[in-house]
């Protein structure tokens, strides 16, 4: 048994484990859809190596050095647990509407995570984004309303909305969304918004192909009537941007302003007005606070160990009798 533990505690195995972990982390960044086992297995190998080293080497269990190695082992276990339970996703939410969990795109998910993200609920409010000269994005302020809340929460790139452990941050993806009402002859109206490409990233490409409820394809183009300010600081507010919605159907071009309607064969298209959408990234990892606490404890243990060594190395002053 001791022989097996000594082999498991070898430094060569430790170096191999760190090499595998580094390669797995780099590969997982390039391919987020890869299974969590790609990172968890090297972490488990390093945790086994460290646990064996603590068992066979009494010096690693004493005083501050023992506390440091115990915390290091805890960090490896927490990192593995985090990979098994984490979630990364993104979603676009139209202003004035509630978050639709069906629209959430999960980009990475641990096998033990579950479906808690499907219970997230909030309603998107207005937003504004500050830009520095040169169209450099600065601060984002997005208002979101929680169920039953009397006031909105303000979310930004570094100010998250925390819901049941899920952290939602704004992203650079946001833009305009024409609000359209489709009224078929003798049928029920359908109201919806069409998300146009991100603005101002795609300043001159504010267009989209939209399939109407009856299946016909329409081309929508938003003609902005104000040039993008590039040399001064400014704030983007979707409702302050004057624009005309251009609709192309059957080779014919029609310009609509808010409240205008377009008669089509079998239906009427009404342009209600211009609204907006905001993109969010969703992050979940239950090990963040435990890892912070264990890291601080490990630093305290290492400081304790180094302080003890420093005290032992100080010269001893002795009284000399004349």
Buried (B, 14 or more C-beta within 10 A) or exposed (E): EEEEEBEBBEEEBBEBBBEBBEEBEEEBEEEEEBEBBBBBBBBBBBBBBBBBBBBEEEEBEEEBBBBBBBBBBBBBBBBBBBBBBBBBBBBBBBBBBEBEEEEBEBEBBBEEBEEEBEEBEBBBBBBBBBBEEEBEBEBBBBBBBBEEEEEBBBBBBEBBBEBEEBBBBBBEBBBBBBBBBBBBEEEEEBEBBBBBBBBBEEBEEBBBEBEBEEEBEBEBBBEBEEEBEEEEEBEBEBEEBEBBBBBBBEEEEBEBEBEBEBEBEEBBBBBBEBBBBBBBBBBBBEBEEBBEEBBEBBEBBBEBBEEBEEEEEEEEEEEEEE
